[in-house]
Amino acid sequence: MKFENKNFQFSFFAAVALLGLLVSSCGNQTSRRTASNPGGISASTGAKYSFDEEDSAFQVFRLPREVIGPRLVFIQGGRAVLGSQEQDVMGFRDNVERTVTIASFYMDETEVTNVDYKEFLFNIADSVSTDSLQKLEPNEKVWANAMSYNDVYSTYYFRYPGFNFYPVAGVSWTQANAYSHWRTLYVNELEREKNFGGKKKKDDEEQSDPLTLDQLIERGVVFPNYRLPNEAEWEFAAKGMIGTQYMDENQENGRIYPWDGRGPRNPYNIKRKSRQGDFLANFKRGRGDYAGLSGSVSNDGEIIPTNVYDFPPNDFGLYNMAGNMNEWVQDVYRPLSFQDFDDLNPIRKDGTNDEQDTYQTTLIDDNYRVYKGGSWRDVAYWLAPGTRRFMHQDSASNHIGFRCAMIAVGGKDR
């Protein structure tokens, strides 16, 4: 083949050379690109990446470390069989078994404590009205009862330092969400100060940090939102089935509780940080029996809620996923939620798919939220992660607390 036009001939060979360069550059990218090591050249165009924020060229931001919030435990996602694996003695039939997949996420290793909630109230005191602050304080009257002498806890449980690391009580679902929102803003402010020295100013002062939220997200220095876990996440984390996986994909044995065995006592001698036969949760054994006989070896010593670290964690490293305190989750309550759910990260946000003839006369609406886990005043049946109950989102009790969760958004080696 002969080319008569020299310009065309030059252009043709230049194009071939450029194509060869691109192919060569793509072929040389043998190492796996990750957030911490993105490489220096675009695999799509061959153009050089810019890592200088003063440069006007396309910038790629490295993620030298994955930003993880304080006290969060990584929960590796996967396939799970949710629902109650215990006999439905209550006859509710509202949580039958079904297979779903849960994406990886983070969860607080303990329930939110009194001292955690005090920190929240202290830090928002200057930014909200006195009336709003009072509405966010725990309802200490939840301890008062005309038929029992628990009134002393109304004064002492939240305020006395001896209860600092006991789970907060008297907090509604709405208040728990307010705490989660504040925690997101406050932790991100501390992270921004650490990375850029940009401290949040009052409205009448000049902002020293010119970066927007989107720009901070692009730089990997912003935490995702703290929030209440959804019901599926909470149940998945509570069962801790990661401790039952060995050689294959099959999950031959389910768990009734967040530990092995068919009862609330430690079935092993060395597997957990307690003696064989010790109770693994703070719960009510029966009517009038909150702790057992005084001086007995089997007395768990806990009559009301106790320190969040007093009982051993489950296989994910989470404390008190059964007993001590029930915990709010994000979902609205529906008795038949198992019939209309997504099989990937399921959650019931509202009354979507409600049948009018089923719910038009019910007292259950979108203001009723699920709580799970069992508590110091519940019998062993409610310790099973598959059980579920509900309460109005603005109501509070001395046996319901909460913990926060956060989505896992990838890491430096992804």
Secondary structure by P-SEA (a helix, b strand, c coil): cccccaaaaaaaaaaaaaaaaaaaaaaaccccccccccccccccccbbbbcccccccbbbbbccbbbbcccbbbbbbccccccccccccccccccccccccccccccccccccaaaaaaaaaaacccccaaaaaaaccccccccccccccccccccccccccccccccccccaaaaaaaaaaaaaaaaaaaaaaccccccccccccccccccaaaaaaacccccccccccaaaaaaaaacccccccccccccccccccccccccccccccccccccccccccccccccccccccccccccccccccccccccccccccccccccbbbbcccccccccccccccccccccccccccccccccccccccbbbbcccccccccccccccccccccccccccccccbbbbbbcccccc
